[in-house]
């Protein structure tokens, strides 16, 4: 189940987002609006949910959340954006990466 998280996540939302992959949650993070979509099998599903919710493509980046360790991974196919200077599945800009990590922790940390 995909959820759009605009405030601190609830334990029930975490459990629902974990249903697909069990140990981690795929995310799309809108760095401008500071909103997250999480859950489901693909980062692209989360990205589509944010775009439908009003996010702009240039602001949405993929990441994963590991609830047991409270860690963020900034790797996703949706991050390959040569026009925005990111030619890798990993977010290479340190500032952008820090913003993604901060938004994820702000919304999902225990």
C-alpha positions, -999 to +999 in steps of 0.1 A: +000+000+000+013+034-009+008+063+015+015+100+010+031+113+042+028+150+049+034+148+087+050+123+110+041+087+099+020+065+122+030+030+132+000+016+112+012+034+081+047+020+085+032-015+088+011-010+057+040+003+037+062-027+048+036-052+035+052-054+000+089-058+008+088-067+045+122-052+056+123-019+038+101+007+022+106+022-013+100+059-013+097+090-035+106+122-018+095+157-029+124+179-017+105+211-022+072+202-006+089+179+020+064+152+013+070+115+009+051+087-009+061+052+004+051+016-001+046-007-030+071-026-052+085+002-072+099+037-066+080+047-098+047+039-081+056+063-053+068+089-078+035+086-097+015+091-064+034+123-057+031+136-092-007+130-090-007+149-057+008+180-072+046+175-070+069+185-099+091+159-115+123+178-109+116+178-071+110+141-067+138+117-058+139+080-050+151+064-017+146+035+006+139+034+043+150+007+066+128+010+098+148-015+119+181+005+115+165+039+108+187+042+078+181+059+044+195+047+011+194+072-018+194+047-047+167+044-073+162+041-111+141+073-109+172+092-098+189+088-132+185+123-146+212+135-169+194+168-175+196+175-138+232+164-135+225+130-119+237+102-142+236+075-115+209+055-096+225+071-065+219+107-057+254+122-063+249+158-051+258+159-014+234+187-007+204+171-024+212+138-008+213+154+027+179+171+019+164+137+009+178+121+041+165+149+063+130+148+049+128+110+053+141+111+088+118+140+097+087+121+084+096+084+092+120+082+122+108+066+154 
